[in-house]
Amino acid sequence: MPTAMPPSSLHNRQQGFTLLELLIASIIFAIMAVMAYGGLDNVLSNSKASQQALSRLQQIQQGIAIISRDFSQLVPRAVRDEYGNIQPALSTANNIDNLVEFTRGGRPNPANLLRSTLVRVAYQFDDEELVRLQWPQLDNAPGMEANKTTLIDDLESVSIRYLDGNAQWQEEWPPVNTGASISNTISTQPLAIEVILTLADWGEIRRIYTMN
């Protein structure tokens, strides 16, 4: 025969959470949510910083690789400007905006087109950016524009110097006040070229390229 439960026991079983218990639970949940959000925010911030650092590394590596290919494939081939004047194969004075302008080989031609494997390129330092210029053909024509590509940004300075036949570093090329005739300097190449990039975040990057 079933027995009846005392009224006091039934009352205790039907009790829920008190207002104080709910308040404490809400506070604990809020604290845990804040901690979880802070941890997630740190993870996202670290991930973003890592992505930015990786992107910067890739930009610098690709930029240095292009610079190395250009300067290691210099060719002593003079060109004509848009006025028909002969310009040296390597020059720092062709254009006041250019750091250097030169002819290089190794232009790919996978389709075997009837075109030269040589190309005319130049470098500019403009608004904290190292910009590479490449013309569609060697000898310039009036109105012909160069294709511009920004290689590396956030630069503090760029300097290029040239080792002459007397093992002296020159800031300009062809060297001034050498006594050599213009015809002898048109295709003259330095023994080596030094490129120094000063980056705001990476400091100084120095590369020396010897000429063949």
C-alpha positions as CSV (number, residue, x, y, z in Angstrom):
1,M,0.0,0.0,0.0
2,P,1.6,3.4,-1.1
3,T,2.5,5.7,1.6
4,A,1.9,9.5,1.4
5,M,4.9,11.8,1.5
6,P,5.1,14.4,4.2
7,P,4.1,17.9,3.0
8,S,7.5,19.3,3.9
9,S,9.3,16.8,1.7
10,L,7.1,17.5,-1.2
11,H,7.6,21.2,-0.8
12,N,11.4,20.8,-0.8
13,R,11.4,18.7,-4.0
14,Q,9.4,21.4,-5.9
15,Q,11.8,24.2,-5.0
16,G,13.8,25.8,-8.0
17,F,16.8,28.2,-8.1
18,T,16.6,31.2,-6.0
19,L,17.1,34.7,-7.4
20,L,20.5,34.9,-5.8
21,E,21.6,31.6,-7.4
22,L,20.5,32.8,-10.8
23,L,22.3,36.1,-10.3
24,I,25.5,34.3,-9.3
25,A,25.2,32.0,-12.3
26,S,24.7,34.9,-14.7
27,I,27.7,36.7,-13.3
28,I,29.9,33.5,-13.7
29,F,28.6,33.0,-17.3
30,A,29.3,36.7,-18.2
31,I,32.9,36.4,-16.8
32,M,33.5,33.2,-18.8
33,A,32.0,34.9,-21.9
34,V,34.3,37.9,-21.5
35,M,37.3,35.6,-21.0
36,A,36.4,33.5,-24.1
37,Y,35.9,36.6,-26.2
38,G,39.3,38.0,-25.1
39,G,41.0,34.8,-25.9
40,L,39.3,34.6,-29.3
41,D,40.2,38.3,-30.0
42,N,43.9,37.5,-29.2
43,V,43.8,34.5,-31.5
44,L,42.4,36.6,-34.3
45,S,44.8,39.4,-33.7
46,N,47.8,37.0,-33.7
47,S,46.5,35.4,-36.9
48,K,46.1,38.8,-38.6
49,A,49.6,39.8,-37.5
50,S,51.0,36.5,-38.8
51,Q,49.3,37.0,-42.1
52,Q,50.6,40.5,-42.5
53,A,54.2,39.4,-41.6
54,L,53.9,36.5,-44.1
55,S,52.7,38.9,-46.8
56,R,55.5,41.3,-46.1
57,L,58.1,38.5,-46.2
58,Q,56.7,37.3,-49.6
59,Q,56.8,40.8,-51.0
60,I,60.4,41.4,-49.9
61,Q,61.5,37.9,-51.2
62,Q,59.8,38.4,-54.5
63,G,61.2,41.9,-54.9
64,I,64.8,40.9,-54.1
65,A,64.4,38.0,-56.6
66,I,63.3,40.3,-59.4
67,I,66.2,42.7,-58.6
68,S,68.7,39.9,-58.6
69,R,67.5,38.6,-62.0
70,D,67.6,42.0,-63.5
71,F,71.1,43.0,-62.3
72,S,72.6,39.6,-62.9
73,Q,71.6,39.6,-66.5
74,L,72.9,43.0,-67.6
75,V,73.8,43.2,-71.3
76,P,76.1,45.8,-72.9
77,R,73.5,46.8,-75.5
78,A,73.0,50.6,-76.0
79,V,69.6,51.9,-77.0
80,R,68.0,54.9,-78.7
81,D,65.7,57.2,-76.9
82,E,62.5,58.8,-78.3
83,Y,64.6,61.5,-80.0
84,G,66.9,59.0,-81.7
85,N,69.9,59.7,-79.5
86,I,72.0,56.8,-78.4
87,Q,71.8,56.0,-74.6
88,P,74.3,53.9,-72.7
89,A,73.5,50.2,-71.9
90,L,73.6,51.2,-68.2
91,S,72.9,54.7,-67.1
92,T,71.9,56.7,-64.0
93,A,71.3,59.9,-65.9
94,N,68.8,59.0,-68.7
95,N,65.8,60.2,-66.6
96,I,66.0,62.4,-63.5
97,D,63.2,60.3,-61.9
98,N,65.1,57.0,-62.4
99,L,67.7,55.5,-60.1
100,V,69.1,53.5,-62.9
101,E,68.2,52.3,-66.4
102,F,69.7,49.4,-68.2
103,T,69.4,46.6,-70.8
104,R,69.1,43.0,-69.6
105,G,68.7,39.7,-71.2
106,G,66.8,36.6,-70.4
107,R,63.4,37.8,-71.6
108,P,61.2,34.6,-71.8
109,N,59.7,33.8,-75.1
110,P,57.7,30.5,-74.7
111,A,55.7,31.1,-77.9
112,N,58.8,31.6,-80.0
113,L,57.7,35.0,-81.2
114,L,59.8,37.1,-83.5
115,R,61.1,39.4,-80.8
116,S,64.3,40.1,-78.9
117,T,65.2,38.3,-75.8
118,L,66.5,41.7,-74.4
119,V,64.5,44.2,-72.5
120,R,64.9,47.7,-71.2
121,V,64.2,48.2,-67.5
122,A,64.6,51.0,-64.9
123,Y,64.1,51.5,-61.2
124,Q,62.5,54.4,-59.4
125,F,62.2,55.3,-55.7
126,D,58.9,57.1,-55.4
127,D,56.9,57.8,-52.2
128,E,58.6,55.2,-50.1
129,E,58.2,52.6,-52.9
130,L,60.7,50.8,-55.1
131,V,59.1,50.8,-58.6
132,R,60.3,48.7,-61.6
133,L,59.7,50.0,-65.1
134,Q,59.8,47.8,-68.3
135,W,59.4,49.0,-71.8
136,P,57.8,46.9,-74.5
137,Q,60.8,47.3,-76.8
138,L,64.4,48.3,-76.5
139,D,64.6,51.4,-78.6
140,N,62.1,54.0,-77.3
141,A,59.6,55.6,-79.5
142,P,57.6,58.8,-78.9
143,G,54.6,58.2,-76.6
144,M,55.7,54.7,-75.6
145,E,54.9,54.1,-72.0
146,A,56.7,51.7,-69.6
147,N,54.8,49.2,-67.5
148,K,55.2,50.0,-63.8
149,T,55.3,47.5,-61.0
150,T,55.7,48.3,-57.3
151,L,58.2,45.8,-55.9
152,I,58.7,46.8,-52.2
153,D,56.9,49.5,-50.2
154,D,57.5,51.1,-46.8
155,L,61.1,51.9,-47.8
156,E,63.2,54.6,-46.1
157,S,65.9,54.8,-48.7
158,V,67.4,53.1,-51.8
159,S,71.0,53.5,-53.0
160,I,72.9,52.0,-55.8
161,R,76.6,52.2,-56.6
162,Y,79.0,50.8,-59.2
163,L,82.5,49.3,-59.0
164,D,84.6,50.6,-61.9
165,G,87.7,49.0,-63.5
166,N,89.9,50.7,-60.9
167,A,88.1,49.0,-58.0
168,Q,86.5,52.3,-57.0
169,W,82.9,52.7,-56.1
170,Q,81.0,55.2,-58.2
171,E,77.7,56.8,-57.4
172,E,76.9,57.4,-61.1
173,W,77.3,55.4,-64.3
174,P,78.9,55.9,-66.7
175,P,81.5,57.5,-64.3
176,V,82.0,61.2,-64.7
177,N,85.4,62.9,-65.2
178,T,87.1,59.7,-66.3
179,G,88.5,61.1,-69.5
180,A,87.0,58.3,-71.6
181,S,85.3,59.1,-74.8
182,I,81.5,58.8,-75.1
183,S,81.8,55.9,-77.6
184,N,83.9,54.0,-75.0
185,T,81.3,54.5,-72.2
186,I,78.2,53.6,-74.2
187,S,78.6,49.9,-73.6
188,T,80.9,50.0,-70.6
189,Q,79.8,47.8,-67.7
190,P,80.9,48.0,-64.0
191,L,82.6,45.1,-62.4
192,A,79.9,44.9,-59.7
193,I,76.7,46.7,-58.6
194,E,75.7,47.2,-55.0
195,V,72.1,47.7,-54.1
196,I,71.2,48.9,-50.5
197,L,67.5,48.9,-49.4
198,T,66.6,50.4,-46.0
199,L,63.2,49.3,-44.8
200,A,61.3,50.8,-41.9
201,D,60.6,47.3,-40.4
202,W,63.4,45.1,-41.7
203,G,66.4,47.5,-41.5
204,E,69.1,47.4,-44.2
205,I,69.2,44.8,-47.0
206,R,72.4,44.8,-49.0
207,R,73.1,42.9,-52.2
208,I,76.2,42.9,-54.5
209,Y,75.9,41.6,-58.1
210,T,79.1,40.8,-60.1
211,M,79.0,41.4,-63.8
212,N,80.1,38.6,-66.2
